[in-house]
Amino acid sequence: MSDDRPIGMFDSGFGGLTVARAVIDLLPDEDLVYLGDSGRYPFGPRPRDEVRGFAHQITRFLVEQHDVKMVIVACNTAEAAAFHELRAATDVPVLGVIDPGVRALVAATTSGRVGVIGTVGTISSGAYQRAVEATGAPVKLTCAACPGFVEFVERGETETDQVHVLAERLLAPMREEQVDTLVLGCTHYPLLARTIGDVMGPEVVLVSSADETAFEVRAQLGVGETPRTSGRRTVFVTSGDVAMFRALGGRFLGPEVDVVEPWAWS
C-alpha cells in the first residue's frame, strides 16, 4: 500500500534545501517537511556531542510532530556526528547524504583518483574517508576543506572573480592529484558547481550529493510501484528568523519557499 505520510528532512540552515530541490524534482508527488535549524546555525564549529543532541532532537520533532515516514539528514556535519545513532534510535528509515555521494564517486571514476571537498568540520570528521574505505574500491582519495565557500554562496556570490580566485587556491590539491571525479561534500556546494567545474576542467566529473540522495530516496520508497494521488505539499520550518529563511531559501530552492513556519526549541 502507498504511504501518504511526508518525507522529513533537516539541516542546520539552508544548504540542505539543495537536497530538498533534488527530491522535489525527482519525486513530485511526495509531501515534504523541511526543518532548517537556523536559530542554532552553523553546526560546524559546535562540539560534536552538542550537534549529536541537536540531531536527535530534530529527528524526534519530525517523527512525533509531523509523522514523517523517513528522515533525511541533509547536513554533513550532523550526519558525521550522529547518523548511526539516529538509525538505531528511530523507527522510520534514516538516510544521509554521504553514502549516496560516495557510491556515485567510486562508480564514476575511471582513473581511481577521486576527491571530496567539504567544510572544515566535515573533512576533519573523517566521515567521507571512512565511507570510501568501506566501499572497498581501489581508489586514491584526496580530501580538501574549503572554508569560505559557504559564505560566498549565502551572499549569492557564486560566480564572482573573488570566489573563482578562492576556488583556484582551495582546489589546487585536487588538480595536483589529477582527480577525475569530485564529490561536492557540502550541501551548499552545488550552487558553486559552475565555478568549481571551470577550475577543475570539463574532464572532471562533479558528483552532487543532493542528486544522489534523491535517487537513494526514490529507491528506498520504491516509487512507481504504487502511485500516489494526494499531490505534493511542502512544509518549511525554521528555528531562526522567518524572513531571512524565506529570502535565502528562495535562492537555494526557488519560489516554493513562500510559507515558512516558526519553531522555538523549549
C-alpha positions in Angstrom: 0.0 0.0 0.0 1.1 3.6 -0.6 2.3 5.6 2.3 0.9 9.2 2.2 3.0 10.4 5.1 5.6 13.1 4.3 9.3 12.8 3.9 11.2 14.6 6.7 14.4 16.4 6.1 16.7 18.7 8.2 19.8 20.8 8.0 21.4 23.3 10.3 20.1 26.0 8.0 19.8 26.5 4.2 22.3 24.2 2.4 20.0 21.2 2.7 17.5 23.0 0.5 19.6 21.8 -2.4 18.7 18.3 -1.4 15.1 19.3 -1.0 15.2 20.7 -4.5 16.5 17.4 -5.9 13.9 15.4 -4.0 11.0 17.7 -5.1 12.2 17.5 -8.8 12.7 13.7 -8.8 9.6 12.8 -6.6 7.0 15.5 -7.5 4.1 13.6 -5.8 5.8 13.2 -2.4 5.0 15.5 0.5 8.0 17.0 2.3 8.7 18.6 5.7 12.0 20.5 5.9 13.4 21.9 9.2 16.2 24.4 8.9 17.7 24.8 12.4 18.9 28.3 11.5 18.4 29.5 15.1 21.4 27.4 16.1 23.3 27.7 12.8 26.1 26.9 12.0 26.6 23.4 13.4 30.2 23.1 12.1 32.0 25.0 14.9 30.0 23.4 17.7 31.2 20.4 19.8 30.3 17.0 18.3 28.2 16.0 21.3 26.1 19.1 21.0 25.5 18.5 17.3 24.6 14.9 18.1 22.0 16.1 20.6 20.5 18.6 18.1 20.2 15.8 15.5 18.3 13.6 17.9 16.0 16.4 19.0 15.2 17.4 15.4 14.6 13.8 14.3 12.1 13.3 17.2 10.4 16.6 16.2 9.9 15.4 12.6 8.7 11.9 13.7 6.5 13.0 16.5 5.1 16.3 15.3 4.9 15.6 11.6 4.5 11.8 11.4 7.2 11.5 8.7 7.8 8.2 7.0 11.5 8.8 6.5 14.2 11.2 7.8 16.9 12.6 5.5 19.9 14.1 7.4 20.7 16.8 4.8 23.6 18.1 6.8 27.1 16.6 6.5 28.1 17.8 10.0 25.0 16.3 11.7 25.4 13.1 9.7 29.1 12.7 10.7 28.1 13.3 14.4 25.0 11.2 14.8 24.0 9.1 11.7 24.4 5.6 13.1 22.8 6.5 16.4 19.9 8.1 14.7 19.3 5.0 12.6 19.4 2.8 15.7 17.1 5.1 17.7 14.4 5.9 15.1 11.5 3.7 13.9 11.5 5.1 10.4 14.3 4.9 7.8 17.1 7.4 8.2 19.1 8.4 5.2 22.2 10.7 4.9 24.0 12.5 2.1 27.4 10.9 2.5 27.0 7.3 1.4 25.0 8.1 -1.8 27.6 10.5 -2.9 30.4 8.1 -2.2 28.8 5.3 -4.1 28.4 7.5 -7.1 32.0 8.7 -6.7 33.6 5.2 -6.9 31.2 4.2 -9.7 32.1 7.2 -11.9 35.9 7.2 -11.7 38.0 5.7 -14.4 41.5 6.5 -13.1 40.9 5.6 -9.4 42.0 9.1 -8.4 39.0 10.7 -6.6 38.4 13.7 -4.4 36.0 15.1 -1.8 35.6 18.8 -0.8 33.6 20.0 2.2 33.6 22.2 5.2 36.5 22.0 7.7 34.2 20.1 10.2 33.1 17.5 7.6 36.6 16.8 6.3 38.2 16.7 9.7 35.5 14.3 10.9 36.8 11.6 8.6 33.2 10.6 7.6 33.9 10.6 3.8 37.2 8.9 4.3 35.6 6.1 6.2 32.7 5.8 3.7 35.1 5.5 0.8 37.2 2.9 2.6 34.0 0.9 3.4 33.3 0.5 -0.3 36.5 -1.5 -0.7 37.0 0.3 -4.1 40.7 0.5 -5.2 40.8 4.3 -5.3 43.1 7.0 -4.0 41.2 9.7 -2.1 42.2 13.3 -1.8 40.2 15.5 0.6 40.2 19.3 0.9 38.4 21.6 3.2 37.0 24.7 1.5 36.5 27.5 4.1 34.8 30.5 2.6 32.7 28.7 0.1 29.6 28.6 2.3 29.8 32.3 3.0 30.1 33.2 -0.7 27.0 31.0 -1.5 24.9 32.6 1.2 25.8 36.1 -0.1 24.7 35.0 -3.6 28.3 35.4 -5.0 28.6 32.1 -6.8 30.3 33.2 -10.0 32.3 36.3 -9.0 36.0 36.8 -9.6 36.6 36.6 -5.9 35.1 33.2 -5.5 36.9 32.0 -8.6 40.2 33.0 -7.1 39.3 31.3 -3.9 38.3 28.1 -5.7 41.6 28.1 -7.6 43.5 28.1 -4.4 41.4 25.6 -2.4 41.0 23.2 -5.3 44.8 23.1 -6.1 45.3 19.8 -4.2 42.6 18.2 -6.4 44.3 19.4 -9.6 47.7 18.3 -8.4 46.4 14.8 -7.7 44.7 14.8 -11.1 41.4 13.5 -9.7 38.9 12.6 -12.3 35.8 12.6 -10.0 35.0 15.0 -7.3 32.2 14.9 -4.7 30.7 18.2 -3.6 30.6 17.2 0.0 28.6 20.1 1.4 25.0 20.9 0.5 25.9 24.5 -0.3 28.4 23.5 -3.0 26.0 22.6 -5.8 25.4 26.3 -6.2 29.1 26.7 -6.9 29.2 23.9 -9.5 29.8 26.2 -12.4 32.8 27.8 -10.7 34.2 24.5 -9.5 33.7 23.0 -12.9 35.6 25.9 -14.5 38.5 25.5 -12.2 38.7 21.7 -12.4 38.1 21.4 -16.1 35.5 19.6 -18.2 37.1 16.2 -17.9 36.4 16.0 -14.1 33.0 14.6 -13.1 31.3 16.5 -10.3 29.1 14.4 -8.1 26.3 16.2 -6.3 25.4 14.5 -3.0 22.0 16.2 -3.3 21.1 14.5 -6.6 22.5 11.1 -5.4 20.5 11.4 -2.2 17.3 12.0 -4.1 18.0 8.8 -6.2 18.5 6.9 -2.9 15.2 8.2 -1.5 13.4 7.1 -4.7 15.0 3.6 -4.4 14.1 3.3 -0.7 10.4 4.3 -1.4 10.0 2.1 -4.4 8.2 5.0 -6.2 6.4 3.9 -9.3 5.1 0.6 -7.9 2.2 2.2 -6.1 1.4 5.7 -7.5 0.2 8.3 -5.0 -2.7 10.6 -5.8 -2.6 13.1 -2.9 -0.4 15.7 -4.7 2.6 17.5 -3.2 2.7 19.6 -0.1 5.9 21.1 1.2 6.2 22.5 4.7 9.2 24.6 5.7 10.0 25.2 9.4 12.8 27.3 10.9 14.0 27.8 14.4 15.5 31.2 13.3 14.4 34.3 11.6 11.5 33.5 9.2 12.1 36.4 6.8 15.7 35.6 6.4 14.9 31.9 5.9 12.4 32.8 3.2 14.8 35.1 1.4 17.8 32.8 1.5 15.6 29.7 1.0 14.3 31.2 -2.3 17.9 31.5 -3.5 18.6 27.9 -2.7 15.4 26.2 -3.7 13.1 28.5 -5.6 9.7 30.1 -5.2 8.3 27.1 -3.2 9.9 28.7 -0.1 6.9 31.0 0.5 5.2 30.0 3.7 7.7 29.3 6.5 6.6 28.2 9.9 8.5 29.3 13.0 9.6 26.8 15.7 11.2 27.5 19.1 13.0 24.8 21.0 11.9 24.6 24.6 
